[in-house]
Amino acid sequence: MASKEIAQMSDYAVMSHDVQNLKEIIAEAAGPGGLSPNDLDRVKVPTGGATSWQVPDLEGEVSCKELTGIILYHQDVRAYWRVSYDEGGGDTPPDCASMDGLTGHGDPGGRCSTCPLSQWGSASKSKGQACKQLKLLYLLQPEAVLPIVVSLPPTSVKTVKQYLLRLASRAKKPQSVVTVLTLEKTKNNEGIPYSMAKPAMLGYADPELENRANALAEALKSVLSDVTLTASDVE
């Protein structure tokens, strides 16, 4: 799709239902406990410089080179583990976490910007931050009516933030464009390969599709504020 093309409403399953109908479908599937961000399919940046995403599907996990869709919502979060993933921390809840990137809850808790653990060089084995900064993207794919959660580790946060700022500089919200996420293999200063998410704009959303995306984002925001993070999200 060229940069000036418009994504047609018929390309997106969400256009086949009104918002109230979607709410009823989601409520029935979620059950009496309601919908949590942790119920949504999670897609992570792979390790070791791999350039394919592993995406949950009805028939199992699918490998794909690109993730395409509309970013309904993005969330800056922080998480700190005393015992790191490679030291045996595993998929355990963080000792301290922030769901808005501003205020931490747990041990030590408090204001993130002044916390010693959020400062560069605080990590025990690198010049990075002991308290990791992550970004979660809620991506609505064409064939789905619920977004997937794309969990971005610290090494991918800057490139996605720059992309969102470039959209803002053109007075565009993420809900107004179709975004593609690919993976690039790169290396850190020690020569260790890792994968980095690379976003790009494929085209503009049809105005009615944009309106529907905005409505769906508002409907979901109330349940997207609290999500459980694990050490593998920042592996």
Backbone as CSV, one residue per row, in Angstrom:
resi,resn,N_x,N_y,N_z,CA_x,CA_y,CA_z,C_x,C_y,C_z
1,MET,0.852,-1.196,0.000,0.000,0.000,0.000,0.886,1.244,0.000
2,ALA,0.747,2.139,-0.961,1.516,3.371,-0.994,1.119,4.264,0.163
3,SER,1.973,5.237,0.483,1.755,6.046,1.674,0.489,6.890,1.600
4,LYS,-0.044,7.139,0.399,-1.230,7.975,0.279,-2.502,7.170,0.046
5,GLU,-2.388,5.868,0.011,-3.578,5.044,-0.172,-4.432,5.058,1.085
6,ILE,-5.700,4.781,0.914,-6.643,4.755,2.029,-7.107,3.330,2.248
7,ALA,-6.997,2.865,3.490,-7.475,1.532,3.832,-8.996,1.525,3.783
8,GLN,-9.566,0.611,3.034,-11.003,0.553,2.874,-11.674,-0.066,4.100
9,MET,-12.892,0.398,4.385,-13.634,-0.115,5.527,-13.833,-1.615,5.417
10,SER,-14.057,-2.092,4.176,-14.335,-3.518,3.976,-13.136,-4.397,4.313
11,ASP,-11.935,-3.793,4.444,-10.747,-4.556,4.780,-10.730,-4.962,6.249
12,TYR,-11.553,-4.322,7.057,-11.494,-4.517,8.499,-12.780,-5.128,9.034
13,ALA,-12.639,-6.243,9.760,-13.790,-6.960,10.305,-14.586,-6.103,11.283
14,VAL,-13.911,-5.162,11.931,-14.580,-4.326,12.924,-15.710,-3.498,12.298
15,MET,-15.643,-3.283,10.980,-16.666,-2.483,10.318,-17.945,-3.270,10.074
16,SER,-17.907,-4.581,10.316,-19.096,-5.415,10.105,-20.044,-5.378,11.304
17,HIS,-19.652,-4.709,12.381,-20.465,-4.657,13.595,-20.503,-3.234,14.125
18,ASP,-21.632,-2.838,14.723,-21.631,-1.556,15.405,-20.984,-1.752,16.781
19,VAL,-20.614,-0.639,17.421,-19.867,-0.712,18.665,-20.645,-1.440,19.755
20,GLN,-21.970,-1.209,19.828,-22.775,-1.875,20.847,-22.771,-3.388,20.640
21,ASN,-22.879,-3.801,19.373,-22.827,-5.232,19.064,-21.480,-5.833,19.458
22,LEU,-20.404,-5.087,19.209,-19.078,-5.549,19.592,-18.975,-5.707,21.104
23,LYS,-19.530,-4.740,21.835,-19.487,-4.817,23.292,-20.198,-6.081,23.788
24,GLU,-21.320,-6.398,23.158,-22.081,-7.581,23.567,-21.311,-8.865,23.259
25,ILE,-20.669,-8.916,22.075,-19.876,-10.088,21.699,-18.720,-10.281,22.683
26,ILE,-18.023,-9.174,22.992,-16.879,-9.236,23.892,-17.317,-9.619,25.298
27,ALA,-18.428,-9.018,25.771,-18.922,-9.306,27.119,-19.299,-10.774,27.267
28,GLU,-19.931,-11.339,26.231,-20.334,-12.744,26.292,-19.107,-13.656,26.321
29,ALA,-18.100,-13.333,25.516,-16.900,-14.163,25.463,-16.075,-14.039,26.746
30,ALA,-16.032,-12.830,27.317,-15.209,-12.590,28.504,-15.819,-13.198,29.757
31,GLY,-17.144,-13.328,29.788,-17.796,-13.896,30.962,-18.015,-12.871,32.052
32,PRO,-18.486,-13.300,33.230,-18.846,-12.366,34.300,-17.669,-11.568,34.841
33,GLY,-16.444,-12.072,34.671,-15.283,-11.345,35.174,-14.878,-10.170,34.310
34,GLY,-15.465,-10.056,33.113,-15.131,-8.958,32.220,-13.811,-9.176,31.492
35,LEU,-13.446,-8.198,30.680,-12.243,-8.283,29.854,-11.070,-7.608,30.544
36,SER,-9.936,-8.270,30.541,-8.701,-7.713,31.086,-7.673,-7.646,29.966
37,PRO,-6.721,-6.713,30.045,-5.646,-6.698,29.049,-4.899,-8.025,28.981
38,ASN,-4.867,-8.741,30.104,-4.170,-10.022,30.137,-4.916,-11.112,29.368
39,ASP,-6.190,-10.850,29.028,-6.958,-11.806,28.232,-6.617,-11.700,26.746
40,LEU,-6.068,-10.563,26.338,-5.760,-10.346,24.928,-4.489,-11.095,24.539
41,ASP,-4.420,-11.514,23.274,-3.229,-12.196,22.784,-2.028,-11.257,22.855
42,ARG,-0.934,-11.768,23.395,0.292,-10.989,23.561,1.320,-11.437,22.525
43,VAL,1.922,-10.470,21.851,2.977,-10.737,20.882,4.222,-9.994,21.341
44,LYS,5.344,-10.699,21.405,6.575,-10.118,21.907,7.639,-10.045,20.828
45,VAL,8.557,-9.094,20.986,9.716,-9.027,20.100,10.581,-10.250,20.387
46,PRO,10.934,-11.025,19.359,11.706,-12.255,19.587,13.134,-11.960,20.029
47,THR,13.780,-12.978,20.553,15.161,-12.839,21.006,16.137,-13.261,19.911
48,GLY,17.404,-12.911,20.117,18.480,-13.423,19.267,18.538,-12.874,17.861
49,GLY,17.818,-11.800,17.587,17.870,-11.207,16.251,16.917,-11.818,15.252
50,ALA,15.949,-12.613,15.715,14.958,-13.197,14.797,14.130,-12.089,14.150
51,THR,13.704,-12.313,12.916,12.988,-11.278,12.166,11.562,-11.686,11.813
52,SER,11.008,-12.640,12.551,9.613,-13.040,12.350,8.866,-12.959,13.675
53,TRP,7.632,-12.463,13.606,6.758,-12.417,14.769,6.079,-13.776,14.936
54,GLN,5.825,-14.162,16.168,5.045,-15.359,16.468,3.701,-14.902,17.024
55,VAL,2.646,-15.118,16.231,1.333,-14.547,16.549,0.328,-15.653,16.845
56,PRO,-0.366,-15.603,18.002,-1.400,-16.603,18.301,-2.536,-16.520,17.285
57,ASP,-3.054,-17.702,16.892,-4.119,-17.763,15.897,-5.072,-18.892,16.278
58,LEU,-6.227,-18.950,15.625,-7.199,-20.002,15.930,-6.623,-21.395,15.704
59,GLU,-5.697,-21.522,14.774,-5.105,-22.827,14.475,-3.761,-23.040,15.158
60,GLY,-3.403,-22.149,16.067,-2.112,-22.250,16.737,-1.306,-20.980,16.534
61,GLU,0.004,-21.088,16.642,0.866,-19.926,16.481,1.325,-19.801,15.031
62,VAL,1.256,-18.574,14.511,1.622,-18.305,13.121,2.861,-17.425,13.091
63,SER,3.796,-17.752,12.211,4.997,-16.943,12.033,4.774,-15.977,10.872
64,CYS,5.052,-14.693,11.100,4.866,-13.711,10.021,5.937,-12.630,10.099
65,LYS,6.258,-12.075,8.949,7.292,-11.051,8.855,6.774,-9.664,9.242
66,GLU,5.465,-9.450,9.124,4.892,-8.135,9.399,3.657,-8.253,10.269
67,LEU,3.441,-7.232,11.094,2.179,-7.049,11.798,1.556,-5.772,11.254
68,THR,0.345,-5.881,10.739,-0.312,-4.732,10.119,-1.630,-4.451,10.816
69,GLY,-1.903,-3.165,11.054,-3.177,-2.808,11.663,-3.207,-1.367,12.123
70,ILE,-4.185,-1.059,12.952,-4.370,0.283,13.489,-4.048,0.254,14.981
71,ILE,-3.172,1.147,15.415,-2.837,1.235,16.832,-3.972,1.958,17.550
72,LEU,-4.759,1.205,18.316,-5.876,1.802,19.036,-5.405,2.610,20.229
73,TYR,-4.343,2.140,20.855,-3.929,2.705,22.139,-2.486,2.288,22.364
74,HIS,-1.712,3.139,23.018,-0.356,2.740,23.405,-0.111,3.175,24.841
75,GLN,0.665,2.372,25.534,0.804,2.518,26.974,2.270,2.409,27.366
76,ASP,2.775,3.419,28.088,4.139,3.381,28.607,4.110,2.783,30.006
77,VAL,4.902,1.774,30.217,4.922,1.087,31.504,6.374,0.880,31.942
78,ARG,6.535,0.598,33.233,7.851,0.287,33.776,7.761,-0.946,34.665
79,ALA,8.859,-1.681,34.763,8.872,-2.868,35.610,10.288,-3.139,36.110
80,TYR,10.353,-3.562,37.378,11.647,-3.856,38.005,11.588,-5.209,38.699
81,TRP,12.589,-6.030,38.424,12.760,-7.315,39.094,14.106,-7.327,39.804
82,ARG,14.123,-7.696,41.079,15.398,-7.850,41.774,16.219,-8.973,41.137
83,VAL,15.527,-10.068,40.788,16.183,-11.193,40.130,15.838,-11.130,38.645
84,SER,16.843,-10.920,37.803,16.609,-10.754,36.377,16.213,-12.071,35.723
85,TYR,15.746,-11.966,34.496,15.308,-13.151,33.741,16.442,-14.157,33.583
86,ASP,17.624,-13.680,33.206,18.737,-14.603,32.968,19.353,-15.132,34.262
87,GLU,18.932,-14.586,35.404,19.399,-15.094,36.696,18.368,-16.019,37.338
88,GLY,17.324,-16.350,36.569,16.320,-17.277,37.071,15.026,-16.638,37.494
89,GLY,14.835,-15.344,37.130,13.600,-14.647,37.505,12.372,-15.233,36.839
90,GLY,12.526,-15.697,35.601,11.410,-16.335,34.897,10.211,-15.428,34.715
91,ASP,9.064,-16.044,34.481,7.840,-15.282,34.258,7.162,-14.967,35.584
92,THR,7.830,-14.180,36.389,7.305,-13.782,37.693,6.855,-12.329,37.652
93,PRO,5.890,-11.943,38.501,5.480,-10.542,38.553,6.640,-9.666,39.013
94,PRO,6.703,-8.427,38.551,7.790,-7.537,38.975,7.669,-7.147,40.445
95,ASP,8.803,-6.814,41.054,8.794,-6.327,42.436,8.201,-4.929,42.512
96,CYS,8.365,-4.163,41.450,7.774,-2.823,41.365,7.348,-2.597,39.919
97,ALA,6.194,-1.991,39.721,5.702,-1.761,38.358,4.918,-0.461,38.300
98,SER,4.926,0.148,37.139,4.145,1.361,36.880,3.357,1.174,35.603
99,MET,2.051,1.373,35.668,1.204,1.218,34.496,1.061,2.506,33.683
100,ASP,1.630,3.605,34.204,1.597,4.861,33.442,2.996,5.406,33.193
101,GLY,4.023,4.682,33.643,5.390,5.144,33.448,5.774,6.299,34.334
102,LEU,4.898,6.658,35.284,5.132,7.827,36.137,5.285,7.461,37.606
103,THR,4.410,6.576,38.093,4.398,6.224,39.509,4.499,4.722,39.679
104,GLY,5.481,4.290,40.442,5.681,2.874,40.671,4.916,2.386,41.881
105,HIS,4.471,1.133,41.804,3.760,0.493,42.910,4.474,-0.800,43.258
106,GLY,4.808,-0.951,44.510,5.563,-2.121,44.951,6.791,-1.681,45.712
107,ASP,7.870,-2.406,45.576,9.114,-2.115,46.280,10.202,-1.788,45.261
108,PRO,10.681,-0.526,45.155,10.542,0.537,46.150,9.308,1.423,45.981
109,GLY,8.675,1.474,44.823,7.530,2.351,44.604,7.933,3.816,44.538
110,GLY,6.944,4.671,44.260,7.194,6.117,44.227,7.332,6.673,42.823
111,ARG,7.852,7.859,42.738,7.968,8.582,41.475,9.063,7.980,40.608
112,CYS,8.701,7.602,39.388,9.643,6.892,38.517,10.817,7.766,38.079
113,SER,10.548,9.027,37.773,11.587,9.879,37.187,12.750,10.124,38.144
114,THR,12.499,10.077,39.447,13.562,10.336,40.419,14.061,9.057,41.097
115,CYS,13.493,7.916,40.742,13.897,6.649,41.352,15.297,6.271,40.860
116,PRO,16.218,5.912,41.761,17.571,5.515,41.324,17.563,4.337,40.354
117,LEU,16.556,3.474,40.456,16.513,2.282,39.609,16.126,2.595,38.164
118,SER,15.592,3.803,37.922,15.210,4.181,36.558,16.312,4.971,35.850
119,GLN,17.413,5.214,36.542,18.493,6.011,35.960,19.388,5.128,35.097
120,TRP,19.922,5.708,34.023,20.834,4.968,33.152,22.105,4.598,33.912
121,GLY,22.532,3.374,33.754,23.693,2.877,34.465,23.355,2.138,35.742
122,SER,22.046,2.073,36.071,21.634,1.413,37.316,21.549,-0.112,37.172
123,ALA,21.505,-0.615,35.944,21.462,-2.063,35.735,22.793,-2.680,36.149
124,SER,22.731,-3.859,36.753,23.937,-4.464,37.324,24.943,-4.923,36.269
125,LYS,24.450,-5.317,35.076,25.356,-5.889,34.081,25.468,-5.058,32.802
126,SER,24.940,-3.858,32.819,24.994,-3.026,31.613,24.881,-1.565,32.008
127,LYS,24.893,-0.690,30.998,24.723,0.742,31.238,23.255,1.144,31.197
128,GLY,22.378,0.152,31.126,20.943,0.423,31.024,20.293,0.726,32.362
129,GLN,18.964,0.649,32.373,18.173,0.941,33.560,17.781,-0.356,34.263
130,ALA,17.928,-0.377,35.586,17.488,-1.547,36.349,15.976,-1.704,36.259
131,CYS,15.264,-0.595,36.300,13.811,-0.593,36.094,13.561,-0.358,34.611
132,LYS,13.037,-1.364,33.946,12.931,-1.323,32.494,11.716,-0.526,32.018
133,GLN,11.927,0.251,30.987,10.842,0.993,30.337,10.350,0.184,29.151
134,LEU,9.040,-0.056,29.115,8.429,-0.800,28.012,7.313,0.024,27.401
135,LYS,6.909,-0.379,26.204,5.733,0.219,25.577,4.834,-0.904,25.078
136,LEU,3.540,-0.780,25.365,2.558,-1.746,24.899,1.720,-1.091,23.800
137,LEU,1.625,-1.770,22.663,0.791,-1.297,21.553,-0.418,-2.208,21.432
138,TYR,-1.614,-1.622,21.405,-2.843,-2.386,21.206,-3.211,-2.254,19.730
139,LEU,-2.867,-3.292,18.967,-2.937,-3.242,17.510,-4.164,-3.998,17.001
140,LEU,-5.051,-3.283,16.305,-6.243,-3.885,15.704,-5.905,-4.347,14.297
141,GLN,-5.866,-5.659,14.093,-5.554,-6.216,12.784,-6.815,-6.297,11.924
142,PRO,-6.656,-6.339,10.606,-7.829,-6.297,9.711,-8.852,-7.388,9.979
143,GLU,-8.399,-8.606,10.314,-9.317,-9.730,10.439,-9.942,-9.855,11.825
144,ALA,-9.600,-8.971,12.762,-10.025,-9.125,14.151,-10.872,-7.936,14.620
145,VAL,-11.639,-8.168,15.696,-12.412,-7.086,16.315,-11.879,-6.764,17.703
146,LEU,-10.860,-7.495,18.149,-10.146,-7.184,19.379,-8.667,-7.012,19.040
147,PRO,-7.979,-6.090,19.690,-6.568,-5.892,19.373,-5.687,-6.968,19.996
148,ILE,-4.506,-7.145,19.437,-3.455,-7.893,20.097,-2.594,-6.885,20.865
149,VAL,-1.884,-7.368,21.869,-0.976,-6.513,22.624,0.450,-6.805,22.154
150,VAL,1.084,-5.818,21.548,2.475,-5.965,21.118,3.345,-5.381,22.221
151,SER,4.104,-6.249,22.881,4.937,-5.844,24.007,6.343,-5.512,23.504
152,LEU,6.718,-4.245,23.669,8.011,-3.783,23.154,9.005,-3.610,24.288
153,PRO,10.176,-4.268,24.212,11.204,-4.132,25.239,11.918,-2.791,25.120
154,PRO,12.804,-2.467,26.062,13.483,-1.166,26.040,14.178,-0.839,24.728
155,THR,14.735,-1.853,24.058,15.487,-1.607,22.825,14.608,-1.190,21.648
156,SER,13.279,-1.327,21.781,12.374,-0.942,20.694,11.533,0.283,21.031
157,VAL,11.643,0.780,22.263,10.783,1.883,22.701,11.070,3.164,21.922
158,LYS,12.357,3.494,21.723,12.715,4.768,21.097,12.210,4.867,19.666
159,THR,12.374,3.800,18.875,11.965,3.862,17.471,10.451,4.038,17.341
160,VAL,9.699,3.390,18.220,8.239,3.523,18.160,7.813,4.901,18.637
161,LYS,8.457,5.422,19.672,8.137,6.779,20.136,8.404,7.801,19.038
162,GLN,9.517,7.651,18.325,9.836,8.567,17.227,8.769,8.498,16.137
163,TYR,8.308,7.297,15.834,7.255,7.123,14.825,5.977,7.834,15.252
164,LEU,5.573,7.664,16.498,4.356,8.305,17.000,4.496,9.827,16.987
165,LEU,5.690,10.323,17.294,5.918,11.766,17.267,5.887,12.310,15.839
166,ARG,6.373,11.527,14.885,6.307,11.955,13.483,4.861,12.045,13.007
167,LEU,4.043,11.102,13.459,2.614,11.196,13.148,2.025,12.460,13.763
168,ALA,2.371,12.720,15.031,1.839,13.899,15.722,2.276,15.191,15.036
169,SER,3.502,15.204,14.491,3.994,16.418,13.827,3.192,16.734,12.568
170,ARG,2.469,15.713,12.056,1.595,15.909,10.910,0.125,15.917,11.318
171,ALA,-0.083,16.138,12.630,-1.430,16.212,13.214,-2.222,14.925,12.975
172,LYS,-1.526,13.786,13.009,-2.167,12.494,12.819,-2.095,11.677,14.110
173,LYS,-3.212,11.067,14.479,-3.238,10.154,15.606,-2.973,8.736,15.107
174,PRO,-2.514,7.844,15.968,-2.274,6.461,15.527,-3.518,5.799,14.954
175,GLN,-4.706,6.230,15.442,-5.956,5.629,14.964,-6.319,6.068,13.545
176,SER,-5.603,7.057,13.023,-5.953,7.586,11.704,-5.120,6.994,10.575
177,VAL,-4.175,6.102,10.929,-3.313,5.520,9.901,-3.210,4.017,10.094
178,VAL,-2.794,3.347,9.031,-2.496,1.921,9.088,-0.991,1.774,9.275
179,THR,-0.606,1.021,10.302,0.803,0.873,10.667,1.270,-0.558,10.382
180,VAL,2.504,-0.677,9.934,3.115,-2.003,9.781,4.324,-2.066,10.710
181,LEU,4.461,-3.186,11.415,5.597,-3.412,12.305,6.437,-4.567,11.756
182,THR,7.685,-4.277,11.456,8.615,-5.311,11.032,9.707,-5.447,12.097
183,LEU,10.611,-6.407,11.886,11.700,-6.654,12.828,13.035,-6.516,12.123
184,GLU,13.957,-5.857,12.789,15.296,-5.669,12.232,16.319,-6.316,13.163
185,LYS,17.248,-7.080,12.591,18.311,-7.680,13.382,19.441,-6.679,13.556
186,THR,19.853,-6.459,14.806,20.957,-5.544,15.085,21.794,-6.123,16.216
187,LYS,22.821,-5.385,16.668,23.694,-5.868,17.739,23.913,-4.771,18.764
188,ASN,24.132,-5.184,20.014,24.455,-4.211,21.045,25.965,-3.965,21.051
189,ASN,26.430,-3.160,22.019,27.845,-2.797,22.056,28.771,-3.978,22.298
190,GLU,28.209,-5.051,22.869,29.013,-6.252,23.116,28.958,-7.229,21.937
191,GLY,28.276,-6.819,20.858,28.189,-7.670,19.684,27.121,-8.738,19.756
192,ILE,26.254,-8.659,20.765,25.188,-9.652,20.924,23.998,-9.252,20.052
193,PRO,23.521,-10.144,19.172,22.403,-9.792,18.292,21.079,-9.722,19.051
194,TYR,20.233,-8.804,18.620,18.882,-8.719,19.164,17.940,-8.183,18.087
195,SER,16.668,-8.311,18.322,15.653,-7.878,17.361,15.060,-6.545,17.806
196,MET,14.817,-5.667,16.851,14.239,-4.362,17.147,13.014,-4.128,16.259
197,ALA,11.925,-3.680,16.869,10.705,-3.398,16.116,10.859,-2.110,15.313
198,LYS,10.413,-2.146,14.054,10.500,-0.978,13.172,9.111,-0.653,12.633
199,PRO,8.489,0.450,13.083,7.166,0.822,12.597,7.238,1.712,11.359
200,ALA,6.213,1.634,10.532,6.097,2.510,9.363,4.621,2.675,9.022
201,MET,4.304,3.797,8.409,2.930,4.048,7.983,2.703,3.457,6.602
202,LEU,1.666,2.628,6.481,1.317,2.067,5.180,0.352,2.955,4.417
203,GLY,-0.528,3.604,5.161,-1.541,4.434,4.513,-2.482,5.020,5.535
204,TYR,-3.480,5.744,5.035,-4.456,6.381,5.911,-5.678,5.490,6.089
205,ALA,-6.293,5.592,7.247,-7.547,4.886,7.486,-8.687,5.666,6.847
206,ASP,-9.627,4.952,6.265,-10.858,5.565,5.799,-11.488,6.338,6.968
207,PRO,-12.065,7.549,6.716,-12.630,8.336,7.827,-13.598,7.563,8.707
208,GLU,-14.439,6.720,8.122,-15.378,5.957,8.944,-14.656,4.868,9.723
209,LEU,-13.616,4.302,9.133,-12.809,3.321,9.839,-12.080,3.989,11.002
210,GLU,-11.578,5.189,10.787,-10.919,5.936,11.861,-11.896,6.218,13.003
211,ASN,-13.134,6.621,12.651,-14.147,6.873,13.680,-14.442,5.614,14.481
212,ARG,-14.522,4.476,13.786,-14.793,3.220,14.468,-13.618,2.839,15.377
213,ALA,-12.403,3.067,14.892,-11.223,2.768,15.703,-11.198,3.632,16.958
214,ASN,-11.544,4.900,16.815,-11.600,5.791,17.976,-12.651,5.334,18.975
215,ALA,-13.822,4.938,18.471,-14.899,4.482,19.350,-14.498,3.204,20.080
216,LEU,-13.843,2.291,19.368,-13.411,1.041,19.980,-12.319,1.296,21.012
217,ALA,-11.421,2.224,20.709,-10.364,2.566,21.663,-10.954,3.110,22.952
218,GLU,-11.946,3.993,22.838,-12.588,4.551,24.037,-13.297,3.467,24.829
219,ALA,-13.916,2.526,24.125,-14.637,1.439,24.806,-13.682,0.527,25.556
220,LEU,-12.451,0.400,25.069,-11.493,-0.518,25.670,-10.614,0.128,26.739
221,LYS,-10.460,1.444,26.703,-9.495,2.110,27.578,-9.736,1.825,29.051
222,SER,-10.986,1.703,29.438,-11.301,1.495,30.847,-10.750,0.177,31.368
223,VAL,-10.515,-0.800,30.488,-9.986,-2.096,30.928,-8.529,-2.292,30.505
224,LEU,-7.943,-1.299,29.856,-6.579,-1.447,29.375,-5.559,-0.763,30.286
225,SER,-5.977,-0.315,31.465,-5.084,0.435,32.331,-4.238,-0.453,33.234
226,ASP,-4.602,-1.709,33.393,-3.887,-2.592,34.309,-3.538,-3.895,33.604
227,VAL,-2.255,-4.142,33.438,-1.816,-5.340,32.731,-0.665,-5.977,33.509
228,THR,-0.632,-7.285,33.553,0.430,-7.999,34.254,1.641,-8.154,33.339
229,LEU,2.797,-7.722,33.846,4.035,-7.857,33.094,4.842,-9.017,33.644
230,THR,5.601,-9.657,32.774,6.503,-10.732,33.210,7.900,-10.405,32.711
231,ALA,8.882,-11.077,33.313,10.284,-10.801,32.965,10.572,-11.070,31.493
232,SER,9.835,-11.993,30.873,10.086,-12.288,29.466,9.666,-11.150,28.544
233,ASP,8.857,-10.203,29.061,8.497,-9.037,28.251,9.709,-8.159,27.958
234,VAL,10.731,-8.232,28.800,11.905,-7.386,28.603,13.154,-8.238,28.378
235,GLU,12.973,-9.500,28.101,14.110,-10.408,27.917,15.022,-9.899,26.824
